[in-house]
Amino acid sequence: MNTNLKNDENRLFNWATKGLKFFLFTLLGLGIALILSKVLGAVSIAGILLSAVLWQWLFRIAVILFCLFAIAMIIESWR
């Protein structure tokens, strides 16, 4: 069946959504690891997960993903 729909999706938007998906999976995994390390008493792992350096990198990745979404929206609005 032939439809008249065009598939001209923005590749940057697709990359940004995939990046967001994996970023959220990473946050979920870190949250589960933190809860398990607290419950099981692994203080060193909890210290690593709560370190400022890790959260600075996660914040930087979040800002980059936000910028990718903003660029993708600007490109889509010009089409």
Salt bridges, closest charged atoms under 4 A:
GLU76 OE2 - ARG79 NH1 3.65
